[in-house]
Amino acid sequence: MTTVRVAYVLGTTAGGTGRHVAMLASAVPGEALVAGPSGTASLFAPSVAFEPVAIRDRPRLAGDVLTVLRLGRLLRRFRPGVVHAHGLRAGALTALALSWRGRAALVVTVHNAPPAAGGLAAVYRALERIVAWRADLVLCVSGDLAARMRRLGAREVDLALVPAPSAWSESPAAVAVSCAAPLDGDGRPVVLGVGRLAPQKRFDVLLRAAATRQWRARQPAPLVVIAGAGPLAGDLDRLAAELGVDARFLGERDDVPALLAAADVFVLPSQWEGQPLILQEALRAGRPIVASDVGGVRDLTGDAAAVLVAPGDPLVLSLAVLSVLDDERLASRLAVAAAARAGKLPAEAAAVASVIGHYDRLARLRAARTRRA
């Protein structure tokens, strides 16, 4: 395998994408440079060069022009063999910055689905086209995104491997100490949701599920516990109060595996997901899972390791959760299937090897084309 100099470009991230880039940048067999928002610098090892570049989550013409110019200068100076951008905006801006003859090969990983409607939808369609037309390789975190990029004419598309961090383990005593206070449901079963408190995660649907007649009629009624932080924290707290739902909001936690171990059911009510790290953690924990059947979720769970439901329907979600709580054999089958499925999840080593193999191949192709030109 040849040594490849790689530049990584990323935009605003809540953590998952940044951790994935940090994993790759630390493992690449060559010099690595990361360009991204200054707030992401702490994610990377001191051995990885970092340059702050403002790539915001929403388009701003003047700011984007400055970003393209700064990226162009950085990449000309660093002279990478491969540039790997993460996210549609980062990918499109990087594609525009890579305009010189003999430029590096461009890889773009698409981590999220674009908005389905509204003013931003048209903007993201344009970003998708730029990425499809200019990238040498587009990696997608789910099959639906891969199909979308192929329809747009991307020259090469493959599925990305986005593994959760290495398995975490604690003793039963440590789990009990960590979880006794937040997950003490006074005999009620605990229904756990974990994630960023943002619109895509649809925790409002979980709260509305807890407000259904069927949920309230169960004795004892399940307790909703949600771990995470984000822009909708206040809205979700108010919604729970309006609905009369007894929900506990834990904020950001660093003991999520312990919370999973103490929960009766884990729920992923998202409108869309790729390869969610929290779902991988729930599978590793062997928890009964109820999840939205969207994006790459089924690719992770298969047909047996979760009860999969259509997104956005509180009653359907409520009935699915109650079916698990009220059927011990179903809950046991789900837990066993989850643990088995966890053994098939992508490992960090496999993810790194796959990406580095792409880098090596693309760098060789690019070098051969440059020699022929």
Contacts in CASP RR format, 6 or more apart in sequence:
PFRMAT RR
TARGET T0000
AUTHOR 0000-0000-0000
METHOD contacts of the structure
MODEL  1
MTTVRVAYVLGTTAGGTGRHVAMLASAVPGEALVAGPSGTASLFAPSVAF
EPVAIRDRPRLAGDVLTVLRLGRLLRRFRPGVVHAHGLRAGALTALALSW
RGRAALVVTVHNAPPAAGGLAAVYRALERIVAWRADLVLCVSGDLAARMR
RLGAREVDLALVPAPSAWSESPAAVAVSCAAPLDGDGRPVVLGVGRLAPQ
KRFDVLLRAAATRQWRARQPAPLVVIAGAGPLAGDLDRLAAELGVDARFL
GERDDVPALLAAADVFVLPSQWEGQPLILQEALRAGRPIVASDVGGVRDL
TGDAAAVLVAPGDPLVLSLAVLSVLDDERLASRLAVAAAARAGKLPAEAA
AVASVIGHYDRLARLRAARTRRA
1 29 0 8 1.000
1 356 0 8 1.000
1 357 0 8 1.000
1 360 0 8 1.000
2 360 0 8 1.000
2 363 0 8 1.000
2 364 0 8 1.000
3 29 0 8 1.000
3 30 0 8 1.000
4 28 0 8 1.000
4 29 0 8 1.000
4 30 0 8 1.000
4 80 0 8 1.000
4 81 0 8 1.000
4 82 0 8 1.000
4 356 0 8 1.000
4 359 0 8 1.000
4 360 0 8 1.000
4 363 0 8 1.000
5 30 0 8 1.000
5 31 0 8 1.000
5 32 0 8 1.000
5 78 0 8 1.000
5 79 0 8 1.000
5 80 0 8 1.000
5 81 0 8 1.000
5 82 0 8 1.000
6 24 0 8 1.000
6 25 0 8 1.000
6 28 0 8 1.000
6 30 0 8 1.000
6 31 0 8 1.000
6 32 0 8 1.000
6 33 0 8 1.000
6 80 0 8 1.000
6 81 0 8 1.000
6 82 0 8 1.000
6 83 0 8 1.000
6 84 0 8 1.000
6 359 0 8 1.000
7 32 0 8 1.000
7 33 0 8 1.000
7 34 0 8 1.000
7 35 0 8 1.000
7 74 0 8 1.000
7 75 0 8 1.000
7 78 0 8 1.000
7 80 0 8 1.000
7 82 0 8 1.000
7 83 0 8 1.000
7 84 0 8 1.000
7 104 0 8 1.000
8 21 0 8 1.000
8 24 0 8 1.000
8 25 0 8 1.000
8 32 0 8 1.000
8 33 0 8 1.000
8 34 0 8 1.000
8 35 0 8 1.000
8 83 0 8 1.000
8 84 0 8 1.000
8 85 0 8 1.000
8 86 0 8 1.000
9 34 0 8 1.000
9 35 0 8 1.000
9 36 0 8 1.000
9 53 0 8 1.000
9 55 0 8 1.000
9 71 0 8 1.000
9 83 0 8 1.000
9 84 0 8 1.000
9 85 0 8 1.000
9 86 0 8 1.000
9 90 0 8 1.000
9 91 0 8 1.000
9 93 0 8 1.000
9 94 0 8 1.000
10 17 0 8 1.000
10 18 0 8 1.000
10 21 0 8 1.000
10 34 0 8 1.000
10 35 0 8 1.000
10 36 0 8 1.000
10 37 0 8 1.000
10 40 0 8 1.000
10 55 0 8 1.000
10 85 0 8 1.000
10 86 0 8 1.000
10 87 0 8 1.000
10 90 0 8 1.000
11 17 0 8 1.000
11 36 0 8 1.000
11 37 0 8 1.000
11 40 0 8 1.000
11 55 0 8 1.000
11 56 0 8 1.000
11 57 0 8 1.000
11 86 0 8 1.000
11 87 0 8 1.000
11 89 0 8 1.000
11 90 0 8 1.000
12 37 0 8 1.000
12 55 0 8 1.000
12 56 0 8 1.000
12 57 0 8 1.000
13 37 0 8 1.000
13 40 0 8 1.000
13 86 0 8 1.000
14 196 0 8 1.000
14 198 0 8 1.000
15 43 0 8 1.000
16 277 0 8 1.000
17 86 0 8 1.000
17 87 0 8 1.000
17 111 0 8 1.000
18 40 0 8 1.000
18 43 0 8 1.000
18 86 0 8 1.000
19 43 0 8 1.000
19 165 0 8 1.000
20 86 0 8 1.000
20 162 0 8 1.000
21 34 0 8 1.000
21 43 0 8 1.000
21 44 0 8 1.000
21 86 0 8 1.000
22 43 0 8 1.000
22 44 0 8 1.000
22 45 0 8 1.000
22 48 0 8 1.000
23 348 0 8 1.000
23 351 0 8 1.000
23 352 0 8 1.000
24 84 0 8 1.000
24 351 0 8 1.000
24 352 0 8 1.000
24 355 0 8 1.000
25 32 0 8 1.000
25 34 0 8 1.000
25 44 0 8 1.000
25 45 0 8 1.000
25 48 0 8 1.000
26 32 0 8 1.000
26 44 0 8 1.000
26 45 0 8 1.000
26 47 0 8 1.000
26 48 0 8 1.000
27 352 0 8 1.000
27 356 0 8 1.000
28 356 0 8 1.000
28 359 0 8 1.000
29 356 0 8 1.000
31 49 0 8 1.000
32 48 0 8 1.000
32 49 0 8 1.000
33 48 0 8 1.000
33 49 0 8 1.000
33 50 0 8 1.000
33 51 0 8 1.000
33 74 0 8 1.000
33 78 0 8 1.000
33 80 0 8 1.000
34 40 0 8 1.000
34 44 0 8 1.000
34 48 0 8 1.000
34 49 0 8 1.000
34 50 0 8 1.000
34 51 0 8 1.000
35 50 0 8 1.000
35 51 0 8 1.000
35 52 0 8 1.000
35 53 0 8 1.000
35 71 0 8 1.000
35 74 0 8 1.000
36 50 0 8 1.000
36 51 0 8 1.000
36 52 0 8 1.000
36 53 0 8 1.000
36 54 0 8 1.000
36 55 0 8 1.000
36 90 0 8 1.000
37 52 0 8 1.000
37 53 0 8 1.000
37 54 0 8 1.000
37 55 0 8 1.000
37 56 0 8 1.000
38 52 0 8 1.000
39 52 0 8 1.000
41 50 0 8 1.000
41 52 0 8 1.000
44 50 0 8 1.000
51 74 0 8 1.000
53 67 0 8 1.000
53 70 0 8 1.000
53 71 0 8 1.000
53 74 0 8 1.000
54 63 0 8 1.000
54 66 0 8 1.000
54 67 0 8 1.000
55 67 0 8 1.000
55 89 0 8 1.000
55 90 0 8 1.000
55 93 0 8 1.000
56 63 0 8 1.000
56 89 0 8 1.000
57 89 0 8 1.000
58 120 0 8 1.000
59 89 0 8 1.000
59 123 0 8 1.000
64 93 0 8 1.000
67 93 0 8 1.000
68 93 0 8 1.000
68 96 0 8 1.000
68 97 0 8 1.000
69 97 0 8 1.000
71 93 0 8 1.000
71 94 0 8 1.000
71 97 0 8 1.000
72 97 0 8 1.000
72 98 0 8 1.000
72 99 0 8 1.000
75 83 0 8 1.000
75 97 0 8 1.000
75 98 0 8 1.000
75 103 0 8 1.000
75 104 0 8 1.000
76 100 0 8 1.000
79 104 0 8 1.000
80 104 0 8 1.000
81 104 0 8 1.000
81 105 0 8 1.000
81 363 0 8 1.000
81 366 0 8 1.000
82 104 0 8 1.000
82 105 0 8 1.000
82 106 0 8 1.000
82 107 0 8 1.000
82 359 0 8 1.000
82 362 0 8 1.000
82 363 0 8 1.000
83 94 0 8 1.000
83 98 0 8 1.000
83 104 0 8 1.000
83 105 0 8 1.000
83 106 0 8 1.000
83 107 0 8 1.000
84 107 0 8 1.000
84 108 0 8 1.000
84 109 0 8 1.000
84 355 0 8 1.000
84 359 0 8 1.000
85 91 0 8 1.000
85 93 0 8 1.000
85 94 0 8 1.000
85 95 0 8 1.000
85 106 0 8 1.000
85 107 0 8 1.000
85 108 0 8 1.000
85 109 0 8 1.000
86 108 0 8 1.000
86 109 0 8 1.000
86 111 0 8 1.000
87 108 0 8 1.000
87 109 0 8 1.000
87 110 0 8 1.000
87 111 0 8 1.000
87 112 0 8 1.000
88 108 0 8 1.000
88 110 0 8 1.000
88 112 0 8 1.000
88 114 0 8 1.000
88 124 0 8 1.000
88 127 0 8 1.000
88 128 0 8 1.000
88 131 0 8 1.000
89 127 0 8 1.000
90 108 0 8 1.000
91 106 0 8 1.000
91 108 0 8 1.000
91 127 0 8 1.000
91 130 0 8 1.000
91 131 0 8 1.000
91 135 0 8 1.000
92 126 0 8 1.000
92 127 0 8 1.000
92 130 0 8 1.000
92 131 0 8 1.000
94 106 0 8 1.000
94 108 0 8 1.000
95 106 0 8 1.000
95 108 0 8 1.000
95 130 0 8 1.000
95 131 0 8 1.000
95 134 0 8 1.000
95 135 0 8 1.000
96 130 0 8 1.000
98 104 0 8 1.000
98 106 0 8 1.000
98 134 0 8 1.000
101 373 0 8 1.000
102 366 0 8 1.000
102 370 0 8 1.000
102 373 0 8 1.000
104 366 0 8 1.000
105 136 0 8 1.000
105 137 0 8 1.000
105 359 0 8 1.000
105 362 0 8 1.000
105 363 0 8 1.000
105 365 0 8 1.000
105 366 0 8 1.000
106 134 0 8 1.000
106 135 0 8 1.000
106 136 0 8 1.000
106 137 0 8 1.000
107 135 0 8 1.000
107 136 0 8 1.000
107 137 0 8 1.000
107 138 0 8 1.000
107 139 0 8 1.000
107 355 0 8 1.000
107 358 0 8 1.000
107 359 0 8 1.000
107 362 0 8 1.000
108 131 0 8 1.000
108 135 0 8 1.000
108 137 0 8 1.000
108 138 0 8 1.000
108 139 0 8 1.000
109 138 0 8 1.000
109 139 0 8 1.000
109 140 0 8 1.000
109 141 0 8 1.000
109 160 0 8 1.000
110 131 0 8 1.000
110 138 0 8 1.000
110 139 0 8 1.000
110 140 0 8 1.000
110 141 0 8 1.000
110 145 0 8 1.000
110 149 0 8 1.000
111 141 0 8 1.000
111 160 0 8 1.000
111 162 0 8 1.000
111 274 0 8 1.000
112 141 0 8 1.000
112 200 0 8 1.000
112 272 0 8 1.000
112 274 0 8 1.000
113 144 0 8 1.000
113 145 0 8 1.000
113 272 0 8 1.000
113 295 0 8 1.000
114 120 0 8 1.000
114 121 0 8 1.000
114 124 0 8 1.000
114 125 0 8 1.000
114 127 0 8 1.000
114 128 0 8 1.000
115 121 0 8 1.000
115 124 0 8 1.000
128 148 0 8 1.000
128 149 0 8 1.000
128 152 0 8 1.000
129 152 0 8 1.000
131 138 0 8 1.000
131 149 0 8 1.000
131 154 0 8 1.000
132 138 0 8 1.000
132 149 0 8 1.000
132 152 0 8 1.000
132 153 0 8 1.000
132 154 0 8 1.000
133 152 0 8 1.000
133 153 0 8 1.000
133 154 0 8 1.000
135 154 0 8 1.000
135 155 0 8 1.000
136 155 0 8 1.000
136 156 0 8 1.000
136 362 0 8 1.000
136 365 0 8 1.000
136 366 0 8 1.000
137 155 0 8 1.000
137 156 0 8 1.000
137 157 0 8 1.000
137 158 0 8 1.000
137 358 0 8 1.000
137 362 0 8 1.000
138 146 0 8 1.000
138 149 0 8 1.000
138 154 0 8 1.000
138 156 0 8 1.000
138 157 0 8 1.000
138 158 0 8 1.000
139 157 0 8 1.000
139 158 0 8 1.000
139 159 0 8 1.000
139 160 0 8 1.000
139 355 0 8 1.000
139 358 0 8 1.000
140 146 0 8 1.000
140 148 0 8 1.000
140 149 0 8 1.000
140 157 0 8 1.000
140 158 0 8 1.000
140 159 0 8 1.000
140 160 0 8 1.000
141 159 0 8 1.000
141 160 0 8 1.000
141 162 0 8 1.000
141 274 0 8 1.000
141 275 0 8 1.000
141 296 0 8 1.000
142 159 0 8 1.000
142 273 0 8 1.000
142 274 0 8 1.000
142 275 0 8 1.000
142 295 0 8 1.000
142 296 0 8 1.000
142 299 0 8 1.000
143 159 0 8 1.000
143 295 0 8 1.000
143 296 0 8 1.000
143 299 0 8 1.000
144 295 0 8 1.000
144 296 0 8 1.000
145 274 0 8 1.000
145 295 0 8 1.000
146 157 0 8 1.000
146 158 0 8 1.000
146 159 0 8 1.000
149 157 0 8 1.000
150 157 0 8 1.000
158 358 0 8 1.000
160 275 0 8 1.000
160 351 0 8 1.000
161 275 0 8 1.000
161 346 0 8 1.000
161 350 0 8 1.000
161 351 0 8 1.000
161 354 0 8 1.000
161 355 0 8 1.000
162 274 0 8 1.000
162 275 0 8 1.000
162 277 0 8 1.000
162 346 0 8 1.000
162 351 0 8 1.000
163 280 0 8 1.000
163 345 0 8 1.000
163 346 0 8 1.000
163 347 0 8 1.000
163 348 0 8 1.000
163 350 0 8 1.000
163 351 0 8 1.000
164 277 0 8 1.000
164 278 0 8 1.000
164 280 0 8 1.000
164 281 0 8 1.000
164 284 0 8 1.000
164 345 0 8 1.000
165 277 0 8 1.000
165 348 0 8 1.000
166 348 0 8 1.000
167 284 0 8 1.000
168 257 0 8 1.000
168 281 0 8 1.000
169 257 0 8 1.000
170 178 0 8 1.000
170 257 0 8 1.000
170 258 0 8 1.000
170 261 0 8 1.000
174 258 0 8 1.000
175 258 0 8 1.000
175 261 0 8 1.000
175 262 0 8 1.000
176 262 0 8 1.000
178 255 0 8 1.000
178 258 0 8 1.000
178 259 0 8 1.000
178 262 0 8 1.000
179 255 0 8 1.000
179 258 0 8 1.000
179 259 0 8 1.000
179 261 0 8 1.000
179 262 0 8 1.000
182 225 0 8 1.000
182 248 0 8 1.000
182 250 0 8 1.000
182 259 0 8 1.000
183 190 0 8 1.000
183 192 0 8 1.000
183 225 0 8 1.000
183 259 0 8 1.000
183 262 0 8 1.000
183 263 0 8 1.000
185 223 0 8 1.000
186 220 0 8 1.000
187 220 0 8 1.000
188 220 0 8 1.000
188 221 0 8 1.000
188 222 0 8 1.000
188 223 0 8 1.000
189 220 0 8 1.000
189 222 0 8 1.000
189 223 0 8 1.000
189 264 0 8 1.000
189 265 0 8 1.000
189 325 0 8 1.000
190 222 0 8 1.000
190 223 0 8 1.000
190 225 0 8 1.000
190 262 0 8 1.000
190 263 0 8 1.000
190 264 0 8 1.000
190 265 0 8 1.000
191 206 0 8 1.000
191 210 0 8 1.000
191 222 0 8 1.000
191 223 0 8 1.000
191 224 0 8 1.000
191 225 0 8 1.000
191 263 0 8 1.000
191 264 0 8 1.000
191 265 0 8 1.000
191 267 0 8 1.000
191 321 0 8 1.000
191 325 0 8 1.000
192 225 0 8 1.000
192 226 0 8 1.000
192 227 0 8 1.000
192 259 0 8 1.000
192 260 0 8 1.000
192 263 0 8 1.000
192 265 0 8 1.000
192 266 0 8 1.000
192 267 0 8 1.000
193 203 0 8 1.000
193 206 0 8 1.000
193 224 0 8 1.000
193 225 0 8 1.000
193 226 0 8 1.000
193 227 0 8 1.000
193 266 0 8 1.000
193 267 0 8 1.000
193 268 0 8 1.000
193 269 0 8 1.000
194 226 0 8 1.000
194 227 0 8 1.000
194 228 0 8 1.000
194 253 0 8 1.000
194 256 0 8 1.000
194 259 0 8 1.000
194 260 0 8 1.000
194 266 0 8 1.000
194 278 0 8 1.000
195 201 0 8 1.000
195 203 0 8 1.000
195 226 0 8 1.000
195 227 0 8 1.000
195 228 0 8 1.000
195 278 0 8 1.000
196 228 0 8 1.000
196 229 0 8 1.000
196 230 0 8 1.000
197 203 0 8 1.000
197 226 0 8 1.000
197 228 0 8 1.000
197 229 0 8 1.000
197 230 0 8 1.000
197 231 0 8 1.000
197 232 0 8 1.000
197 233 0 8 1.000
197 236 0 8 1.000
198 230 0 8 1.000
198 231 0 8 1.000
198 232 0 8 1.000
199 232 0 8 1.000
199 271 0 8 1.000
200 270 0 8 1.000
200 271 0 8 1.000
200 272 0 8 1.000
201 269 0 8 1.000
201 270 0 8 1.000
201 271 0 8 1.000
202 269 0 8 1.000
202 270 0 8 1.000
202 271 0 8 1.000
202 292 0 8 1.000
202 311 0 8 1.000
202 312 0 8 1.000
203 226 0 8 1.000
203 232 0 8 1.000
203 236 0 8 1.000
203 269 0 8 1.000
204 232 0 8 1.000
204 235 0 8 1.000
204 236 0 8 1.000
204 239 0 8 1.000
205 269 0 8 1.000
205 311 0 8 1.000
205 312 0 8 1.000
205 313 0 8 1.000
205 314 0 8 1.000
205 317 0 8 1.000
206 224 0 8 1.000
206 226 0 8 1.000
206 267 0 8 1.000
206 269 0 8 1.000
206 317 0 8 1.000
207 224 0 8 1.000
207 236 0 8 1.000
207 239 0 8 1.000
207 240 0 8 1.000
207 243 0 8 1.000
207 245 0 8 1.000
207 247 0 8 1.000
208 239 0 8 1.000
208 243 0 8 1.000
208 314 0 8 1.000
209 215 0 8 1.000
209 269 0 8 1.000
209 314 0 8 1.000
209 315 0 8 1.000
209 317 0 8 1.000
209 318 0 8 1.000
209 321 0 8 1.000
210 221 0 8 1.000
210 222 0 8 1.000
210 224 0 8 1.000
210 243 0 8 1.000
210 245 0 8 1.000
210 246 0 8 1.000
210 247 0 8 1.000
210 318 0 8 1.000
211 243 0 8 1.000
211 244 0 8 1.000
211 245 0 8 1.000
211 314 0 8 1.000
212 314 0 8 1.000
212 315 0 8 1.000
212 318 0 8 1.000
214 315 0 8 1.000
214 318 0 8 1.000
214 319 0 8 1.000
214 322 0 8 1.000
215 221 0 8 1.000
215 222 0 8 1.000
215 318 0 8 1.000
215 321 0 8 1.000
215 322 0 8 1.000
218 322 0 8 1.000
218 325 0 8 1.000
218 326 0 8 1.000
221 246 0 8 1.000
222 264 0 8 1.000
222 265 0 8 1.000
222 321 0 8 1.000
222 322 0 8 1.000
222 325 0 8 1.000
223 246 0 8 1.000
223 247 0 8 1.000
223 248 0 8 1.000
224 240 0 8 1.000
224 245 0 8 1.000
224 246 0 8 1.000
224 247 0 8 1.000
224 248 0 8 1.000
225 247 0 8 1.000
225 248 0 8 1.000
225 250 0 8 1.000
225 259 0 8 1.000
225 263 0 8 1.000
226 236 0 8 1.000
226 247 0 8 1.000
226 248 0 8 1.000
226 249 0 8 1.000
226 250 0 8 1.000
227 250 0 8 1.000
227 251 0 8 1.000
227 252 0 8 1.000
227 253 0 8 1.000
227 256 0 8 1.000
227 259 0 8 1.000
228 249 0 8 1.000
228 250 0 8 1.000
228 251 0 8 1.000
228 252 0 8 1.000
228 253 0 8 1.000
229 251 0 8 1.000
229 252 0 8 1.000
233 249 0 8 1.000
233 251 0 8 1.000
236 247 0 8 1.000
236 249 0 8 1.000
237 249 0 8 1.000
240 246 0 8 1.000
240 247 0 8 1.000
240 249 0 8 1.000
250 259 0 8 1.000
253 259 0 8 1.000
256 278 0 8 1.000
256 281 0 8 1.000
257 281 0 8 1.000
257 284 0 8 1.000
257 285 0 8 1.000
260 266 0 8 1.000
260 281 0 8 1.000
260 282 0 8 1.000
260 285 0 8 1.000
260 287 0 8 1.000
261 285 0 8 1.000
261 287 0 8 1.000
263 287 0 8 1.000
264 288 0 8 1.000
264 325 0 8 1.000
264 331 0 8 1.000
265 287 0 8 1.000
265 288 0 8 1.000
265 289 0 8 1.000
265 290 0 8 1.000
265 321 0 8 1.000
265 324 0 8 1.000
265 325 0 8 1.000
265 331 0 8 1.000
266 282 0 8 1.000
266 285 0 8 1.000
266 287 0 8 1.000
266 288 0 8 1.000
266 289 0 8 1.000
266 290 0 8 1.000
267 289 0 8 1.000
267 290 0 8 1.000
267 291 0 8 1.000
267 317 0 8 1.000
267 321 0 8 1.000
268 276 0 8 1.000
268 278 0 8 1.000
268 279 0 8 1.000
268 282 0 8 1.000
268 289 0 8 1.000
268 290 0 8 1.000
268 291 0 8 1.000
268 292 0 8 1.000
268 297 0 8 1.000
269 291 0 8 1.000
269 292 0 8 1.000
269 311 0 8 1.000
269 312 0 8 1.000
269 317 0 8 1.000
270 276 0 8 1.000
270 291 0 8 1.000
270 292 0 8 1.000
270 294 0 8 1.000
270 297 0 8 1.000
270 311 0 8 1.000
271 292 0 8 1.000
271 294 0 8 1.000
271 311 0 8 1.000
271 312 0 8 1.000
272 294 0 8 1.000
272 295 0 8 1.000
272 311 0 8 1.000
273 279 0 8 1.000
273 292 0 8 1.000
273 294 0 8 1.000
273 295 0 8 1.000
273 296 0 8 1.000
273 297 0 8 1.000
274 295 0 8 1.000
274 296 0 8 1.000
274 297 0 8 1.000
275 296 0 8 1.000
275 299 0 8 1.000
275 300 0 8 1.000
275 346 0 8 1.000
276 297 0 8 1.000
276 300 0 8 1.000
279 289 0 8 1.000
279 291 0 8 1.000
279 297 0 8 1.000
279 300 0 8 1.000
279 301 0 8 1.000
280 300 0 8 1.000
280 342 0 8 1.000
280 345 0 8 1.000
282 289 0 8 1.000
282 338 0 8 1.000
283 289 0 8 1.000
283 300 0 8 1.000
283 301 0 8 1.000
283 305 0 8 1.000
283 338 0 8 1.000
283 339 0 8 1.000
283 341 0 8 1.000
283 342 0 8 1.000
283 345 0 8 1.000
284 339 0 8 1.000
284 342 0 8 1.000
284 345 0 8 1.000
285 338 0 8 1.000
286 335 0 8 1.000
286 336 0 8 1.000
286 338 0 8 1.000
286 339 0 8 1.000
286 342 0 8 1.000
287 335 0 8 1.000
287 338 0 8 1.000
288 324 0 8 1.000
288 330 0 8 1.000
288 331 0 8 1.000
288 334 0 8 1.000
288 335 0 8 1.000
288 338 0 8 1.000
289 301 0 8 1.000
289 305 0 8 1.000
289 306 0 8 1.000
289 307 0 8 1.000
289 334 0 8 1.000
289 338 0 8 1.000
290 306 0 8 1.000
290 307 0 8 1.000
290 308 0 8 1.000
290 309 0 8 1.000
290 317 0 8 1.000
290 320 0 8 1.000
290 321 0 8 1.000
290 324 0 8 1.000
291 297 0 8 1.000
291 301 0 8 1.000
291 306 0 8 1.000
291 307 0 8 1.000
291 308 0 8 1.000
291 309 0 8 1.000
292 308 0 8 1.000
292 309 0 8 1.000
292 310 0 8 1.000
292 311 0 8 1.000
292 312 0 8 1.000
293 308 0 8 1.000
293 309 0 8 1.000
293 310 0 8 1.000
293 311 0 8 1.000
294 311 0 8 1.000
297 306 0 8 1.000
297 308 0 8 1.000
298 308 0 8 1.000
300 341 0 8 1.000
300 345 0 8 1.000
301 308 0 8 1.000
301 338 0 8 1.000
301 341 0 8 1.000
302 341 0 8 1.000
304 333 0 8 1.000
304 334 0 8 1.000
304 337 0 8 1.000
304 341 0 8 1.000
305 334 0 8 1.000
305 337 0 8 1.000
305 338 0 8 1.000
305 340 0 8 1.000
305 341 0 8 1.000
306 334 0 8 1.000
306 338 0 8 1.000
307 320 0 8 1.000
307 323 0 8 1.000
307 324 0 8 1.000
307 334 0 8 1.000
309 316 0 8 1.000
309 317 0 8 1.000
309 320 0 8 1.000
310 316 0 8 1.000
323 330 0 8 1.000
324 330 0 8 1.000
324 331 0 8 1.000
324 334 0 8 1.000
325 331 0 8 1.000
END
